[in-house]
Amino acid sequence: MASVSERENREIEAANSLGNTPVVFIHGLRLLPSSWANWADFFTRASYAPLAPDWPDDPETVEQARANPGVLVKKTLEQVADHTTEIINDLDKKPAVIGS
């Protein structure tokens, strides 16, 4: 499985250094973490520390995903959950639970 990306590490470090309550956004199939950008901005302004984990081996950009769409569907739920758990475990504070 892919390790935590540089972008994800920056988000983890920012959340840990700020001390704000983290909020972890999880995207669905055929989306990328950037799909949460507007919500991440909103939660940043509300003094949370947003994180939007990749799925393992996600392309970095929409353009890369469009050029190779098959890479987005070759993941198992277990891989995605394990990767997200790894990121959450690297946080100093437990993430907020928003919604039901």
Order of alpha helices (4+ residues) and beta strands (2+ residues): alpha-beta-alpha-beta-alpha-alpha
